[in-house]
Amino acid sequence: MQATVVYARPDQQWVVPVELPAGATLGEAVERSGLLRLCPELAGAALELGVFHRRCAPQAALRDGDRVEIYRPLQIDAKQARRLRAAGRDGRPKKTKGTGP
């Protein structure tokens, strides 16, 4: 069975094809990819994994042709980021230019 394991950092990305036996799991694909050795930040961490943008447990079975994605933790929640942008950098609401006189 063929699968691809992908991981990206801001400065680099990896796309690693792997050959696995039938019934292999996402976790086994990540181990076989060698990314745990290449990327020290992954070693020993509780990995968030997915297949084609769907989160899956490391014990989930793979299908031939699956793309296993290793997700980095978010630096900030998307809702919180929108709130901060809307409030401005100092936490106060942004001033908008009026269209009136």
C-alpha positions in Angstrom: 0.0 0.0 0.0 1.3 3.5 -0.9 0.7 6.6 1.2 2.3 10.0 1.6 3.2 11.7 4.8 3.4 15.5 4.8 4.6 18.1 7.3 5.3 21.8 7.0 7.1 24.4 9.0 7.2 28.0 8.1 10.7 27.5 6.6 10.4 24.0 5.1 8.0 21.3 4.0 8.3 17.6 3.6 6.3 15.3 1.3 7.5 11.7 2.0 6.1 8.7 0.1 6.0 5.5 2.1 5.3 1.9 1.4 3.2 0.1 4.1 1.6 -3.3 4.6 -2.2 -3.6 4.3 -3.9 -2.5 7.5 -1.2 0.0 8.5 -2.1 3.0 10.7 -1.5 6.7 10.4 1.0 6.4 13.3 2.9 3.7 11.5 3.1 5.8 8.3 4.6 8.7 10.3 7.2 6.4 11.9 8.1 4.9 8.5 8.4 8.4 6.9 11.4 9.3 9.1 10.0 12.7 10.0 10.2 12.0 13.7 14.0 11.9 13.3 14.3 14.8 10.9 12.0 17.2 12.9 13.0 17.1 16.6 9.8 19.1 17.5 7.7 16.1 16.6 9.6 13.5 18.7 7.8 12.7 21.9 4.9 15.1 21.1 1.2 14.1 21.0 0.8 14.4 17.2 -2.3 15.8 15.6 -2.8 13.8 12.4 -5.3 13.8 9.6 -6.0 12.3 6.2 -6.9 14.8 3.4 -7.9 17.6 5.9 -9.9 15.3 8.2 -8.5 14.8 11.7 -7.9 11.1 12.5 -6.5 9.2 15.4 -3.0 7.8 15.0 -4.5 4.3 15.3 -6.8 4.8 12.3 -6.3 2.5 9.4 -4.9 3.8 6.2 -6.2 3.2 2.7 -4.0 3.0 -0.4 -3.1 6.5 -1.7 -4.0 8.3 1.5 -2.1 11.5 2.4 -1.2 11.6 6.1 -0.9 15.2 7.4 0.9 16.2 10.5 -0.6 19.3 12.0 1.3 21.9 13.9 -0.5 23.5 16.9 -2.2 26.8 16.3 -0.4 29.8 17.7 -3.7 31.5 18.4 -7.3 30.4 18.0 -8.9 31.8 14.8 -11.8 33.4 16.7 -9.4 35.1 19.1 -7.3 36.4 16.2 -10.3 38.0 14.6 -11.3 39.6 17.9 -7.8 41.0 18.3 -7.8 42.4 14.8 -11.2 44.0 15.2 -10.2 45.5 18.5 -6.9 46.9 17.3 -3.5 46.2 18.8 -4.2 48.0 22.1 -7.5 46.3 22.7 -9.7 49.3 21.9 -12.1 49.3 19.0 -10.6 50.6 15.8 -11.6 54.1 14.7 -13.2 54.2 11.3 -13.5 57.2 9.0 -17.0 58.6 8.8 -18.6 59.3 5.4 -20.5 62.3 6.7 -19.5 66.0 6.9 
